[in-house]
């Protein structure tokens, strides 16, 4: 999520592995949205060894649909001038929020495709489904215009270091781990957060990678707890026969020290 966020004018995380990015301006520096999407996919693969499916469209609902069409690792672009035509032949189940019951009720009205939904009377849909019916009609007609909203919820804070040459010098590795701990802890303090989980990432020659985690009984912002946790997690690898290529430290399971909880998103926030 941190990698995705750096490319966005506005960023909205909607689940553990899904987000909306408004790239109206930022994509210009990359030659357009398609080129930016390819850059993001490349960075995800190189940095996190992850694939991802991206949908590009002028509104969130169409982008969500597009992102689902070529999974896994897809890239689907919808021309802003032809969004409605693109959506028309797709089944209504492609619309996020249309479950089996809603699909069945729409089928009873003779609506099986998004195009048929677009052509249906919005007044009739309102009588049958209320506000959500009009919302679905707007999606089908490419008229959904909900802006990307900055709702970034920090899940973890971490840092990594790749050694210039693979090493088995644990005095140097420990020094680097301490530098990473200092960096992560400083960010934790700046963000006014505390943590319960401590995470270690270590990569050896040949891209052999391991992660280890420790969860504390209580939330804390203590750097000493962080240091002790990383030392305990790293002890397992100190006599490993391969040299170390990369180390990373992370704190997760975060909680604000201000006592505020992030607001939850609901369907009503889209249909009100």
SEDO-33750 format. One record per residue (C-alpha): residue in three letters; z, x, y. Coordinates in pm, 1 decimal. Layout:
! SEDO-33750
 res        z        x        y
 ALA        Z        X        Y
...
//
This chain:
! SEDO-33750
 res        z        x        y
 UNK      0.0      0.0      0.0
 UNK     71.2    287.9    234.3
 UNK   -275.4    426.7    160.7
 UNK   -441.5     90.4    230.0
 UNK   -245.3     30.3    546.8
 UNK   -373.7    343.5    719.5
 UNK   -728.5    202.1    716.2
 UNK   -645.3   -139.8    864.8
 UNK   -637.2   -279.3   1216.5
 UNK   -400.8   -538.4   1070.3
 UNK   -242.6   -528.2    725.2
 UNK    -92.7   -809.9    517.9
 UNK     58.0   -744.0    176.6
 UNK     58.6  -1062.3    -31.8
 UNK    177.3   -933.7   -371.1
 UNK    273.2   -612.3   -546.2
 UNK    -93.8   -518.8   -594.8
 UNK   -287.6   -724.0   -341.1
 UNK   -335.0   -712.7     34.9
 UNK   -562.0   -831.8    313.5
 UNK   -699.7   -577.7    561.0
 UNK   -855.2   -666.7    894.8
 UNK  -1099.7   -379.7    946.6
 UNK  -1306.5   -529.2   1229.0
 UNK  -1268.6   -215.7   1439.1
 UNK  -1160.6     54.5   1195.5
 UNK  -1471.9     10.9    977.9
 UNK  -1695.9    118.5   1267.3
 UNK  -1580.7    478.4   1228.4
 UNK  -1705.6    476.8    868.1
 UNK  -2045.4    317.4    926.8
 UNK  -1944.6    -36.1    833.8
 UNK  -1717.3   -230.5    598.3
 UNK  -1910.3   -145.5    280.8
 UNK  -1881.4    227.9    345.2
 UNK  -1512.2    193.5    430.9
 UNK  -1450.6      2.9    106.5
 UNK  -1610.9    282.6    -93.4
 UNK  -1391.4    535.1     88.5
 UNK  -1078.7    334.2      5.0
 UNK  -1175.8    309.6   -362.3
 UNK  -1237.5    683.4   -373.8
 UNK   -901.2    757.7   -211.7
 UNK   -718.9    524.1   -451.5
 UNK   -871.4    699.8   -746.4
 UNK   -809.9   1050.4   -615.9
 UNK   -458.7    996.8   -481.8
 UNK   -309.4    744.6   -725.0
 UNK   -552.0    749.6  -1022.4
 UNK   -598.6    375.5   -971.1
 UNK   -901.6    151.5   -962.9
 UNK   -918.0   -150.8   -736.9
 UNK  -1142.7   -449.1   -671.8
 UNK  -1241.0   -515.2   -311.3
 UNK  -1396.2   -824.7   -157.8
 UNK  -1551.2   -807.4    189.4
 UNK  -1597.4  -1128.7    386.7
 UNK  -1539.2  -1266.6    737.9
 UNK  -1233.8  -1469.3    630.8
 UNK   -941.5  -1422.8    394.6
 UNK  -1024.4  -1695.7    145.1
 UNK  -1381.1  -1576.4     91.6
 UNK  -1262.1  -1215.2     65.7
 UNK  -1009.1  -1317.5   -200.6
 UNK  -1280.9  -1494.1   -400.2
 UNK  -1513.8  -1195.7   -362.5
 UNK  -1246.1   -952.5   -483.5
 UNK  -1208.7  -1149.1   -808.0
 UNK  -1577.9  -1161.9   -897.5
 UNK  -1633.9   -812.3  -1034.3
 UNK  -1300.6   -705.5  -1177.9
 UNK  -1205.0   -444.2  -1270.3
 UNK  -1300.7   -189.9  -1007.8
 UNK  -1551.9   -415.3   -831.9
 UNK  -1690.7   -422.9   -480.6
 UNK  -1840.8   -749.7   -357.0
 UNK  -1983.8   -799.9     -8.5
 UNK  -2049.0  -1144.2    138.9
 UNK  -2292.9  -1149.2    430.9
 UNK  -2117.5  -1319.0    724.9
 UNK  -2430.7  -1527.3    790.0
 UNK  -2442.3  -1666.1    435.5
 UNK  -2081.5  -1718.6    327.5
 UNK  -2123.6  -2089.3    255.2
 UNK  -2440.1  -2027.8     50.5
 UNK  -2267.2  -1751.2   -144.7
 UNK  -1971.4  -1973.8   -232.9
 UNK  -2167.4  -2291.0   -309.4
 UNK  -2258.6  -2228.9   -678.4
 UNK  -1914.7  -2094.9   -775.6
 UNK  -1671.8  -2318.3   -967.6
 UNK  -1388.2  -2466.3   -763.9
 UNK  -1139.3  -2279.4   -982.3
 UNK  -1243.5  -1963.7   -794.0
 UNK  -1051.3  -2086.2   -489.1
 UNK   -701.2  -1940.1   -483.0
 UNK   -449.0  -2220.1   -528.7
 UNK   -675.7  -2448.7   -730.1
 UNK   -493.4  -2471.4  -1060.4
 UNK   -573.7  -2680.8  -1364.9
 UNK   -426.4  -3004.0  -1228.0
 UNK   -604.0  -2977.1   -893.1
 UNK   -927.6  -2880.2  -1066.1
 UNK   -899.8  -3182.8  -1294.1
 UNK   -839.0  -3417.9  -1000.8
 UNK  -1138.5  -3273.5   -815.4
 UNK  -1351.5  -3307.6  -1128.3
 UNK  -1260.3  -3676.8  -1138.1
 UNK  -1429.0  -3704.4   -798.2
 UNK  -1740.7  -3534.7   -932.4
 UNK  -1651.5  -3204.5   -765.9
 UNK  -1705.2  -2903.3   -991.3
 UNK  -1850.3  -2640.0   -757.5
 UNK  -1745.9  -2512.5   -417.3
 UNK  -2073.2  -2645.4   -277.9
 UNK  -1991.7  -2995.4   -399.7
 UNK  -1647.8  -2963.9   -242.3
 UNK  -1808.2  -2857.9     87.3
 UNK  -2030.8  -3166.1     86.7
 UNK  -1747.0  -3409.0     15.0
 UNK  -1590.3  -3621.5    288.1
 UNK  -1288.6  -3441.6    440.0
 UNK  -1132.3  -3781.9    519.1
 UNK  -1154.6  -3883.0    153.4
 UNK  -1003.5  -3551.3     48.4
 UNK   -718.0  -3600.6    294.1
 UNK   -641.3  -3944.0    148.2
 UNK   -635.8  -3799.1   -202.9
 UNK   -473.0  -3460.3   -147.6
 UNK   -321.3  -3463.7    201.3
 UNK   -344.7  -3152.2    420.1
 UNK   -422.2  -2928.7    123.7
 UNK   -741.3  -3127.8     61.2
 UNK   -866.9  -3058.4    411.8
 UNK   -767.9  -2695.0    369.2
 UNK   -978.2  -2667.6     52.2
 UNK  -1269.6  -2835.3    229.7
 UNK  -1244.6  -2579.7    512.6
 UNK  -1252.5  -2293.2    262.0
 UNK  -1559.2  -2439.8     90.6
 UNK  -1735.9  -2468.5    426.5
 UNK  -1644.6  -2110.8    527.5
 UNK  -1439.2  -2246.5    817.0
 UNK  -1102.7  -2096.8    719.5
 UNK   -992.5  -1877.3   1009.5
 UNK   -636.0  -1770.4    934.7
 UNK   -586.2  -1424.8   1080.1
 UNK   -451.2  -1131.8    883.4
 UNK    -81.8  -1126.3    967.9
 UNK    130.7   -814.2    979.8
 UNK    382.3   -888.7    704.1
 UNK    425.5   -541.0    561.8
 UNK    731.3   -526.8    338.7
 UNK    828.7   -172.6    255.5
 UNK    879.5   -135.5   -119.4
 UNK    946.4    236.5   -134.3
 UNK    939.3    560.0     62.0
 UNK    807.0    874.1    -99.4
 UNK    640.1   1209.1    -55.2
 UNK    451.1   1449.9   -280.2
 UNK    349.3   1814.3   -277.3
 UNK     68.9   1983.6   -470.7
 UNK    118.5   2356.6   -521.5
 UNK   -171.3   2584.4   -432.3
 UNK   -138.6   2742.3   -776.1
 UNK     45.2   2599.6  -1075.5
 UNK    393.6   2747.1  -1102.5
 UNK    692.0   2778.0  -1335.1
 UNK    915.5   2930.4  -1066.8
 UNK   1190.2   2669.8  -1056.2
 UNK   1361.4   2822.3   -754.9
 UNK   1042.0   2751.4   -559.0
 UNK   1003.1   2407.9   -719.0
 UNK   1363.2   2319.1   -627.1
 UNK   1301.8   2432.9   -269.0
 UNK    998.7   2206.2   -248.3
 UNK   1189.2   1914.6   -397.5
 UNK   1457.8   1961.4   -132.9
 UNK   1193.2   1961.3    141.0
 UNK   1054.1   1635.0      1.9
 UNK   1401.8   1483.2    -20.8
 UNK   1465.7   1573.3    343.9
 UNK   1136.4   1419.3    450.3
 UNK   1190.4   1097.7    254.3
 UNK   1551.8   1063.1    367.0
 UNK   1454.4   1108.7    731.9
 UNK   1200.2    828.1    698.2
 UNK   1462.6    613.7    524.6
 UNK   1696.6    659.1    821.0
 UNK   1421.1    595.1   1075.4
 UNK   1327.0    271.8    897.0
 UNK   1696.5    173.6    882.1
 UNK   1682.6    118.5    506.7
 UNK   1902.9    190.3    207.2
 UNK   1802.0    227.6   -157.0
 UNK   1913.6    171.1   -515.3
 UNK   1647.5    354.4   -715.5
 UNK   1557.5    723.4   -715.2
 UNK   1221.0    832.5   -853.7
 UNK   1077.3   1167.3   -958.7
 UNK    710.5   1243.0  -1023.9
 UNK    601.2   1568.0  -1184.1
 UNK    254.1   1681.6  -1285.3
 UNK    179.1   1980.0  -1506.5
 UNK   -131.8   2187.7  -1573.0
 UNK   -399.7   1967.7  -1726.9
 UNK   -302.2   1661.8  -1517.1
 UNK    -15.8   1578.0  -1755.0
 UNK    201.6   1354.5  -1538.4
 UNK    549.4   1208.7  -1587.7
 UNK    768.3    979.5  -1380.8
 UNK   1139.7    928.0  -1415.6
 UNK   1372.3    688.6  -1233.9
 UNK   1742.3    624.9  -1191.3
 UNK   1892.8    303.9  -1054.9
 UNK   2233.0    313.6   -889.2
 UNK   2497.6     42.1   -914.1
 UNK   2502.8    -14.3   -537.3
 UNK   2270.9     29.4   -241.0
 UNK   2321.8    348.8    -45.4
 UNK   2162.2    563.5    222.6
 UNK   2333.9    882.4     99.6
 UNK   2122.5   1197.8     89.6
 UNK   2372.7   1358.3   -150.8
 UNK   2313.4   1076.3   -402.9
 UNK   1939.8   1132.5   -362.0
 UNK   1974.6   1507.9   -420.9
 UNK   2195.6   1459.9   -728.1
 UNK   1959.5   1199.3   -867.1
 UNK   1651.4   1420.1   -835.5
 UNK   1836.2   1716.5   -985.9
 UNK   1940.3   1509.4  -1285.6
 UNK   1590.0   1367.9  -1336.1
 UNK   1423.5   1709.0  -1304.5
 UNK   1657.8   1882.4  -1553.9
 UNK   1453.8   1736.1  -1840.4
 UNK   1147.6   1937.7  -1738.7
 UNK   1293.4   2278.4  -1651.4
 UNK   1203.3   2432.6  -1985.2
 UNK    871.4   2255.2  -2031.7
 UNK    608.7   2503.0  -2157.9
 UNK    343.8   2414.2  -1897.5
 UNK    337.0   2509.9  -1529.3
 UNK    398.9   2258.0  -1255.6
 UNK    108.4   2135.0  -1043.8
 UNK    271.5   1861.1   -833.3
 UNK    613.6   1718.8   -757.5
 UNK    708.2   1400.3   -577.0
 UNK   1026.7   1220.4   -478.4
 UNK   1067.6    855.2   -390.5
 UNK   1337.7    599.2   -316.8
 UNK   1269.0    236.5   -401.0
 UNK   1439.4    -99.9   -442.2
 UNK   1496.5    -90.6    -67.1
 UNK   1714.1   -305.7    154.3
 UNK   1744.2   -315.7    530.3
 UNK   2068.8   -187.2    677.0
 UNK   2025.8   -453.9    947.1
 UNK   2096.6   -731.8    700.4
 UNK   1770.0   -913.4    762.3
 UNK   1552.8  -1043.7    482.2
 UNK   1175.1  -1070.0    519.2
 UNK   1038.2  -1420.4    554.4
 UNK    874.1  -1566.8    246.2
 UNK    516.9  -1695.2    255.8
 UNK    458.8  -2050.0    133.3
 UNK    157.7  -2275.3     83.8
 UNK    274.5  -2478.3    382.6
 UNK    225.1  -2173.1    606.5
 UNK   -147.3  -2203.4    532.4
 UNK   -178.0  -2582.4    543.1
 UNK     43.6  -2679.7    835.6
//
